[in-house]
Amino acid sequence: MKGPMPACMFRFMEFVLALRDLYIRPRKRLAAAGVREGSTVLDFGCGPGTYSIEAARIAGPGGSVYALDLHPLAAERVAAAAAREGLATVSTIISDGETGLDGKSVDVILFYDTIHLVEDPHAVLRELHRVLAPGGTLSVASHFMRGRRIVELVTREGLFEYRNRGYRSLLFVRGPA
């Protein structure tokens, strides 16, 4: 992306995502991705934070959730929601790619409805590979790309290997590259 979208567009997107969450059950998607008590989760392109907050509830006090988005309003929304719910394990990151996280430190990466927006997906995928722990899961979904195209894009450089379908997502493991 070439910078954050205008605030009015972000608010519209927030509304659309709220509608999405009426028919896509976030908890079921997170369970299929492998989020459990004690998990460290990166929600890349977190938007208003539906998945970040639900992941924090599941991971509990022994887990950590990093909610990353390019838009400062996303960080504000996630931080406010986490504070309202007393979820001290949620941290926000404002970035278009670099996470600032330690290598191999994340158990599950959520990459939902974002891959089609990323200006340099291979740079982002290299960063996600860097931070994903061995045995961890990258869960990807996009309403704007076919599954086959997602698999081709994510596996192209050998960074990730396709594992299987999750609940309304595609699951990948860290490859050897």
Beta strands, then each sheet from edge to edge (+ up, - down):
strand 1: 40-44
strand 2: 64-69
strand 3: 90-94
strand 4: 106-112
strand 5: 132-141
strand 6: 160-166
strand 7: 169-174
sheet 1: 3+ 2+ 1+ 4+ 5+ 7- 6+
end
